[in-house]
Amino acid sequence: MIKRSTLRAQLASALRDEILAARLPAGSHFTVKEIAEQYGVSATPVREAMVDLAAQGLLDVEQHRGFRVHRFTIDDYRAMVHARMIVMDGLFHGFVEAEAVRTAEEAAGGAAGPLREYELDPAVLASVRRRAEAAVRAARAGDLDVLIGYDLRYWRELGALAGNPYILDFLDRLRTQCWVFCVPCLRREGESAARLWSGYRELVDAVEQRDAVESRRIVAEYHRHALSLAEGPAIRLAP
């Protein structure tokens, strides 16, 4: 039984986790009534939660029939990774420019500007580092269920340093959709530990040191790795 407070958000989160873990696989059909009975709640918050997930691109609305888990194709996946790459490169390009200004000011003997857009909160960095450590352990163990949770929180907290919630939400949606596509394929392939990216700590180090060039290099490697997953045999054979 789910508590009634923030019921809509709790249901959306629970269903999202089921989709991410592929326990609700692509193409699965269900009705509001079925989910309401499963969780022991009324139909209204379930319907609202499903509408929220449909807005995130995870569910398709089937008129008068219910909802179906959206099926992403390999072309969808590649397009999402490329979109993520472009936006994140722009984000870190801004970091490069800000760092260049700071370096030029210091070289000229003046005080460095505040660079407010990229101020690094030590508490946020410490939290991101904890997420990084946990994500690395999960990646090396091949534990997808644990990794996904830490991966999404890691990138969300790291991206929050840029201070743009619209970019943050867009990237979070893309990462979730990419995981939805990849997880069943990685499970079919087996030995997922050898296929998972684990450069989380190195990126936090580069950001903390305000090394914009290294940060962009690691992010580029992260996206090359993501695209390489599309070459796995289980993904190529995905329906």
C-alpha positions in Angstrom: 0.0 0.0 0.0 1.4 3.4 -1.0 0.8 6.4 1.4 -1.7 8.9 0.1 0.6 11.9 0.5 2.1 12.9 -2.9 0.5 9.7 -4.2 0.6 10.8 -7.9 4.4 11.4 -7.7 5.0 8.1 -5.7 3.0 6.1 -8.3 4.8 7.8 -11.2 8.2 7.0 -9.5 7.3 3.4 -8.8 6.1 2.8 -12.4 9.1 4.6 -13.8 11.4 2.3 -11.8 9.5 -0.8 -13.1 9.9 0.4 -16.7 13.6 1.2 -16.1 14.3 -2.2 -14.7 12.4 -3.8 -17.6 9.9 -5.4 -15.3 7.4 -3.6 -17.3 8.9 -4.3 -20.7 8.5 -2.3 -23.9 5.1 -3.0 -25.5 3.5 -4.0 -22.2 -0.2 -3.0 -22.1 -2.1 -2.2 -18.9 -5.1 -0.3 -17.7 -5.6 2.3 -14.9 -7.8 -0.3 -13.1 -5.1 -2.9 -13.2 -2.5 -0.6 -11.7 -4.9 0.8 -9.1 -5.7 -2.7 -7.9 -2.1 -3.7 -7.9 -1.1 -0.8 -5.6 -4.4 -0.6 -3.6 -5.2 2.9 -4.5 -8.0 4.8 -6.4 -8.0 5.3 -10.1 -7.5 9.1 -10.2 -3.8 9.3 -9.0 -2.9 6.3 -11.1 -4.3 8.0 -14.2 -2.5 11.2 -13.3 0.8 9.3 -12.8 0.4 7.6 -16.2 -0.3 10.9 -17.9 2.9 12.2 -16.3 4.9 9.2 -17.6 3.3 9.6 -21.1 4.5 13.2 -21.1 8.0 11.9 -20.3 7.8 9.7 -23.4 7.8 6.4 -21.4 4.1 5.5 -22.0 1.9 5.6 -25.1 -1.8 6.4 -24.6 -4.1 4.0 -26.3 -7.5 5.6 -26.6 -10.2 3.8 -24.6 -7.8 0.9 -24.0 -5.2 2.1 -21.4 -1.5 2.6 -21.7 1.4 0.8 -23.3 5.1 1.0 -22.5 6.8 2.9 -25.3 9.1 0.9 -27.5 12.3 2.8 -28.5 14.1 1.7 -31.6 17.9 1.6 -32.1 17.5 4.8 -34.3 15.7 6.5 -31.4 18.5 5.5 -29.1 21.2 6.9 -31.4 19.3 10.1 -31.9 18.8 10.6 -28.1 22.5 10.1 -27.5 23.4 12.6 -30.2 21.0 15.1 -28.7 22.4 14.6 -25.3 25.9 15.0 -26.7 25.1 18.3 -28.3 23.5 19.8 -25.2 26.2 18.6 -22.8 29.0 19.8 -25.0 27.3 23.2 -25.1 27.1 23.1 -21.3 30.8 22.3 -20.9 31.7 24.8 -23.6 30.2 27.4 -21.3 32.4 26.1 -18.6 35.4 26.4 -20.9 34.6 30.0 -21.7 34.1 30.9 -18.0 37.4 29.3 -17.0 39.2 31.1 -19.9 37.9 34.4 -18.5 39.1 33.6 -15.0 42.5 32.5 -16.3 42.9 35.7 -18.4 42.0 37.9 -15.4 44.5 36.1 -13.2 47.2 36.4 -15.9 46.6 40.1 -16.1 47.1 40.4 -12.4 43.5 41.2 -11.6 41.1 39.4 -9.2 39.2 36.6 -10.7 35.6 37.3 -11.4 32.9 35.4 -9.5 31.8 33.2 -12.4 28.5 32.8 -10.7 27.1 30.5 -13.3 29.7 27.9 -12.5 30.3 28.4 -8.8 31.0 25.0 -7.3 29.2 24.3 -4.1 31.4 22.1 -1.9 28.4 20.3 -0.4 27.0 19.5 -3.9 30.4 18.3 -5.0 30.6 16.0 -2.0 27.2 14.6 -2.8 28.1 14.1 -6.4 31.3 12.3 -5.4 29.3 9.9 -3.2 27.0 9.1 -6.1 30.1 8.6 -8.3 31.6 6.1 -5.8 28.3 4.1 -5.6 27.8 4.2 -9.4 31.4 2.9 -10.0 30.8 0.0 -7.6 27.5 -0.9 -9.2 29.0 -0.6 -12.8 31.9 -2.9 -11.9 29.6 -5.4 -10.3 27.3 -5.3 -13.3 24.3 -4.4 -11.0 22.1 -2.5 -13.4 19.2 -1.9 -11.0 21.5 -0.1 -8.5 23.6 1.6 -11.2 20.6 3.3 -12.9 19.5 5.0 -9.7 22.9 6.4 -8.9 23.6 7.2 -12.5 20.5 9.4 -12.8 21.1 11.1 -9.5 24.8 11.7 -10.3 24.2 13.4 -13.6 21.3 15.4 -12.2 23.3 16.8 -9.3 26.4 17.4 -11.5 24.3 19.2 -14.1 22.7 21.3 -11.3 26.1 23.1 -11.0 25.3 24.8 -14.3 22.1 26.3 -12.7 19.7 25.8 -15.7 16.7 23.6 -14.6 15.4 23.4 -18.2 18.6 21.8 -19.5 18.6 19.6 -16.4 15.1 18.3 -17.0 15.8 17.7 -20.7 18.9 15.7 -20.1 17.3 13.7 -17.3 14.5 12.7 -19.6 17.0 11.7 -22.4 19.1 9.6 -19.9 16.0 7.8 -18.6 14.8 7.0 -22.2 18.3 5.7 -23.1 18.3 3.4 -20.1 14.8 2.1 -20.9 16.2 1.1 -24.3 19.5 -0.3 -23.1 18.6 -2.3 -20.0 16.7 -5.2 -21.6 19.4 -5.5 -24.3 22.2 -5.5 -21.7 20.4 -8.2 -19.7 20.0 -10.4 -22.8 23.7 -9.9 -23.6 25.0 -10.8 -20.2 28.3 -9.8 -18.7 27.0 -6.3 -18.5 29.9 -5.2 -16.1 32.2 -5.3 -19.1 29.9 -3.0 -21.1 29.1 -0.3 -18.5 30.8 3.1 -18.3 32.6 3.9 -15.0 34.3 7.2 -15.5 32.2 9.0 -12.8 35.0 9.8 -10.4 37.3 11.1 -13.1 34.7 13.6 -14.2 34.0 14.8 -10.7 37.8 15.3 -10.2 38.0 17.3 -13.4 35.1 19.5 -12.5 36.3 20.1 -9.0 39.7 21.1 -10.4 37.9 23.4 -12.9 39.7 21.6 -15.7 37.3 22.3 -18.5 39.3 20.7 -21.2 39.5 17.4 -19.3 35.9 17.6 -18.4 34.8 17.9 -22.0 37.2 15.0 -22.9 35.6 12.7 -20.4 32.1 13.7 -21.4 32.9 13.0 -25.0 34.3 9.6 -24.0 31.1 9.0 -22.1 29.0 9.6 -25.3 31.3 7.5 -27.5 30.8 4.7 -25.0 27.0 5.2 -25.1 27.0 5.0 -28.9 29.2 1.9 -28.8 26.4 0.1 -26.8 24.3 0.3 -30.0 26.8 -2.1 -31.6 26.2 -4.9 -29.1 24.7 -8.0 -30.6 21.7 -8.1 -28.2 20.9 -4.5 -29.1 21.2 -5.1 -32.9 18.8 -8.1 -32.5 16.3 -6.1 -30.3 12.8 -6.1 -31.7 
